[in-house]
Protein backbone atom coordinates (compact mmCIF):
# COMPACT_ATOMS: atom_id res chain seq x y z
CA UNK A 1 0.00 0.00 0.00
CA UNK A 2 2.72 2.51 0.96
CA UNK A 3 4.87 1.42 -1.97
CA UNK A 4 1.93 1.93 -4.33
CA UNK A 5 1.42 5.43 -2.94
CA UNK A 6 5.11 6.24 -3.42
CA UNK A 7 4.94 5.03 -7.01
CA UNK A 8 1.91 7.25 -7.69
CA UNK A 9 3.64 10.25 -6.08
CA UNK A 10 6.75 9.69 -8.19
CA UNK A 11 4.63 9.49 -11.33
CA UNK A 12 2.81 12.70 -10.38
CA UNK A 13 6.14 14.42 -9.76
CA UNK A 14 7.33 13.36 -13.20
CA UNK A 15 4.33 15.23 -14.64
CA UNK A 16 5.32 18.31 -12.64
CA UNK A 17 8.84 18.01 -14.06
CA UNK A 18 7.41 17.68 -17.56
CA UNK A 19 5.34 20.83 -17.02
CA UNK A 20 8.50 22.63 -15.87
CA UNK A 21 10.36 21.56 -19.00
CA UNK A 22 7.50 22.62 -21.28
CA UNK A 23 7.19 25.99 -19.53
CA UNK A 24 10.90 26.60 -20.00
CA UNK A 25 10.44 26.31 -23.77
CA UNK A 26 7.79 29.04 -23.96
CA UNK A 27 9.36 32.36 -24.89
CA UNK A 28 8.01 35.56 -23.34
CA UNK A 29 6.36 33.66 -20.49
CA UNK A 30 6.23 35.70 -17.31
CA UNK A 31 8.60 33.96 -14.87
CA UNK A 32 6.79 35.68 -12.00
CA UNK A 33 3.40 34.17 -12.83
CA UNK A 34 2.16 32.20 -9.79
CA UNK A 35 1.84 28.95 -11.75
CA UNK A 36 5.38 29.23 -13.07
CA UNK A 37 6.68 30.08 -9.61
CA UNK A 38 4.87 27.03 -8.17
CA UNK A 39 6.53 24.77 -10.76
CA UNK A 40 9.92 26.19 -9.92
CA UNK A 41 9.38 25.82 -6.16
CA UNK A 42 8.32 22.20 -6.61
CA UNK A 43 11.15 21.20 -8.92
CA UNK A 44 14.18 23.21 -7.83
CA UNK A 45 14.85 21.10 -4.69
CA UNK A 46 15.43 18.13 -7.03
CA UNK A 47 17.00 19.84 -10.03
CA UNK A 48 19.44 22.12 -8.24
CA UNK A 49 21.52 19.35 -6.62
CA UNK A 50 21.64 17.54 -9.98
CA UNK A 51 22.90 20.73 -11.65
CA UNK A 52 25.64 20.99 -9.05
CA UNK A 53 26.81 17.47 -9.92
CA UNK A 54 26.36 17.65 -13.69
CA UNK A 55 27.08 21.01 -15.33
CA UNK A 56 25.17 22.05 -18.47
CA UNK A 57 26.43 20.47 -21.69
CA UNK A 58 28.37 22.96 -23.70
CA UNK A 59 27.56 25.50 -21.01
CA UNK A 60 24.05 25.83 -22.46
CA UNK A 61 22.01 22.62 -22.41
CA UNK A 62 20.64 21.72 -18.97
CA UNK A 63 20.16 17.96 -18.69
CA UNK A 64 19.14 17.95 -15.02
CA UNK A 65 15.51 17.26 -15.97
CA UNK A 66 16.52 14.24 -18.04
CA UNK A 67 18.55 12.87 -15.15
CA UNK A 68 15.64 13.49 -12.76
CA UNK A 69 13.24 11.66 -15.11
CA UNK A 70 15.66 8.74 -15.32
CA UNK A 71 16.05 8.63 -11.52
CA UNK A 72 12.26 8.65 -11.08
CA UNK A 73 11.95 5.84 -13.59
CA UNK A 74 14.59 3.76 -11.78
CA UNK A 75 13.01 4.42 -8.38
CA UNK A 76 9.57 3.50 -9.71
CA UNK A 77 10.94 0.23 -11.10
CA UNK A 78 12.72 -0.58 -7.86
CA UNK A 79 9.64 0.14 -5.79
CA UNK A 80 7.52 -1.87 -8.21
CA UNK A 81 9.79 -4.85 -7.79
CA UNK A 82 9.38 -4.62 -4.00
CA UNK A 83 5.60 -4.59 -4.20
N, C-alpha and C positions, 0 to 999 in steps of 0.2 A: 504494500500500500504506500509506504513512504517512498520507496524507490520509484514507483509509478508517478507519484507527485513530483519528484525531482526531475524525472524525464520530461514531464509536461512543462515544468518551469524552464528547463533548459531549451525546449523547443520554442516556448514563448519568447525567451530572451533572444533566440536566434532571429525571430521576426523583428524584434526591436533593433537588433544590429543591422538587419537588412534595411529597415526604414532609415536608419542613420546613414547607411551607405547611399541609398537613393537620394536622400535629402542633400548629401554633400555634392551630388552631381547637378543639382538645380542651380543655375546661375541666378544672380540677383535675388536670392531668397534671403529674407531678413533673418540674420542669425540671432536676433533678440526676440523673435516670435516665441511665445510661451511653449508651443509644441516642439519647436526646434531645441529650445533650451532643455525641455524635459528629456528629449532623446539624448542630448549630450550628457546630462546629469546621470542618466541611466547607464550609458555605455562607457564613459570616460574611466570609471574605476577598473574596468577590464582592459580597455584599449591602451591606456597610458603606460601601465607596466610592460605591456608587450612592446610598445614603441621604444621604451628604454632599453630593452634587450635586442630588438631588431630595428636598426635605423631604416629610414625610407630608402628604397632602391633608387639609385641614381640621384639621391637627394630630393626626389620629387614624389615617387610613387609609394604611398603608405599601404603596406600589406598587413597591418595589424588586424584589420577586420577579417581577412582571409585566415590568418592564424587563429583568431578567436572562433571563427566558424568551424575550423578543423578541430580545435580543442573541444568544442561543444559536441561535435559529432563523435569524437572518441569517447568522451565522458558518457554520452547517451548510450553508446554501444556497450561500454563497460557496465553501466548500471543495468542495461537490458539483460546482460548475461548473468547478472546476479539475481535477477527477479525470477 
